[in-house]
Amino acid sequence: MNIEVCYTPNSYSLFHKPDSVVVVIDVLRATSAITTAFYNGVLKMIPVATVEEALEYKNNGFMVAAERNGEIVEGFDLGNSPFGYMNSKVKGKTIAITTTNGTQAIEAAKIADRVIIGSFLNLDSVIDYLKTEGKDVLFLCAGWKNKFNLEDTLYAGAVAEKLIYNYGFKTVCDSTLAALDLYKLAKHDLVSYLANSSHRNRLTKLDLERDIKYCLTPNQCPVVPVLSGKFLVKG
């Protein structure tokens, strides 16, 4: 059972193996929002790559979330703040979602046999899922517009550490080793470690510090969203 880490969706084709479980990561904030949505009773979500696709779903009567550059796209119901999904209006709903980075990563990975959604909010649940599956694992970081970011890499390191040291997984992948080393440096205070990171500063300028702290707090939403066809469903 081997672990690899892919830092951006652009590089996914270099890592693709049909039988690996792909964990899509966009800690700040898409995969955190998706995890929160399922924990609060969303039935299904439909990830789409473009605002135009999202608009088609909106015109067909769906609840739709659309975010670009950290902000809700004008005219849509929700963005990618997890706090938008913490109420009864989402329970039992099917919601289409497009985001700057997270849904682009899902789009890249959809050819894989199994795709799941990872965030610090469902950290232990993802570890249990991967341990039970017993397959090779690829962590696909959404990054920022196909550039490396710290927070997604730290999450990959957090899960890889548990899988390697507790459950017999292995790695011969330098990007995984780097993720492990970064997580060792950051693990005792993720918020402080990310103080100067690019995306944290973007969100801070948008007055989203509450979102940042929530998204970096482990195990608040013990669910694992899984891609099934075009839908994300509760695994």
N, C-alpha and C positions, 0 to 999 in steps of 0.2 A: 504494500500500500504506500504509494509514493505521493509526496506533496510538492506542488509547484505553485509559484505566485507570478501572475502576469500583471504588470503595473498599469497598463492602459488597454482599452478596447482595441486600439489600432494594432496591438501586438497579439491579439487572441489567436490568429491563425497559426502563429509559431508554436503555440502550446496545445492546440486542440487535439484531444483524443476522444473518440466517440464514447468510450465506456467510463470516462472520468465523471465524477460529480463536480459540477462547476458551482462555486459559491460566488454570487455577484455581490459586490460590496460598494456601497456609496454612503458612508457613515454620516456625512453632513450634506444632504439629509435624506435622499430618496429611499434608500433601503430601510432607514430608521422609520420613515413615514409609512412605508408599506407594512413593515412589521407591526407598527402601532395600529394601523388600520385593521389588520386581521385580528389583533388582540381585542379590538373594540367592536368586532362583529361584522366587518365587511365580508360579503359572501365571495366575491371574485373581484380581481382587478385585471385590466387589460393594458399592458404596457405598450406604448407606441412611440416611435422615434421622433415624429414631427408634430408640430402644432397643427398642421393641416389635417393630419389623421385624427388628432384629438377633436378638432372642430367637427369633423364628420360624425363622430360619436355624440357630441353635444347636440348637433342638429337632429339626431335620431333619438333624443330624449334621455340619454345617459347622463349621470353625474360625471363630471370630468375635472381632473386636476391637471393643471399645466403650469410649469415653472421654467423660467429662463433667467439666468444670471442672478439667482437667489430670490427672485420675486414672482408673485402670481402673475400669469399672463392675463391682461385685461379681458374681461368677459367670461372668465371661467370660474367654477365653483370653489376650487381649492388650489393650493400650491403644493409644496413638498415639506411644509412644516408639520411635524408629527402632531402638534397641538390642534391642528385642523380636523384630525380624525378621532378626537377624544370626546365624541358626543353621539347621541342616539340617532342623529340624521344619517349616519353612515351604516348603521346596523342593517344587515340583510341586503345591502346594495351591491350592484356591480358598478365599479368605477373605472373608467379609462384614465390613464395617467401618462404624461410625457414630462420629462425633466431634462435639464441641460446635460447631465452626465449619466445618471443611473439607468435610465431606460435605453440609452445608447449601448451600455454594457450588456443589458439583457438582450437587446437586438443582436449583438455580436455573438452571444453565447447560445442563441436559440437552436442552433444545429446540434448541440450536445444532447446526449441521451437524458441527462438529468441536470436541471438547473434549480438551485435554491437561493433564497435571499438571506444574506447575513448582515447583522448589525451588532453592536455591543448590547443592544436591548434584548437580543435572543441568543447571546453568546453560548451559554451552556446547552441550550436546546439544539443549536447547530452542532456543537461538539458531540452530543448524544446521537444525533441523526447520522453524522459521518462515521462515528464509531460503529453504529449498527449496520450501516451500508457496507462497510469494509472494502471500499473501492479506492482507487487513486482519486486524489482531490486536486482541483485547480482553483485557486482563489483568483478571481478576476476583479481587479480594482477599477472602479469607474474613473478615478483620477479627476482632473479638471481639464476639460476640452482636449482630451488625449495627451495630457501631460501628467507626470508623476505627482502624487500628493502623499502627505504623511499619514493622515488619519486612516485611510483605507489600508495602507501598508501595515500600520500598527494593529489593526483588527486581524489581518491575515497572520501576523506574528503571534497574536494572542491565541488564536485557535490552533495554529501549527504547534505551538509550544505544548499545549495539552495533549494533542494527538501523538506527538513524537515521544514525549517523556512518560506518558501514562498508558498509551494504547498501541504501541508497537508500530506506528507509522514511521516512515523514513523520508529523507530528502537528499538528493544529490544536486540540488538546484541553487545556484548562487543567489537568485532573487529571494528565495525562501530563507536562506541563511541571513541575508541582510534584513529581512522583515523580522526574524527572530531577534537579531541583535538590537534593532531599533525598539522593539517591544520591551526588551530587558531594560533599556534605558528609561523608557516612558511609563512602565506599568504601575508604578506607585503613585503617579499623579499625571494622568493623561491630559487633564485640562491645562496644567502648567506647561507640560512638555510642548503642547501645541500652541502656546501663546503667540509665537511669531509665525505660525504657518499661514500660508497664503489664503486658504479658504476660510479658516477661522477669522482672519482679519476682514475678508469680504463680508462675512455674515455679521461680524461685530459692527461694521459700518452701517449695516441695515438694521441695527438694534435687535439682533437675534441671539444675544448671549444666552437667553433662557433655553433656546433650541440646542445650542452647542452643549451646554451642561447636561441636558436631558439625554442627548444622543450619545454621550460618552459615559453614561451610567449603566453598568451591565445588568442584565437579567431582569428587566422590568416587564418584558412581554414574552413569556415562554411559548412562542409559536414559531413554526417554520413554514413560511410561504414557499410553495413549489410551483414551477412552471409546468402547466399541463395544456398542450396545444397553444392557443393564443392567450390562455387565461393563467393568471396566478391564483392558486387556491391554497387553502390551509392544509398543510401536510400532516 
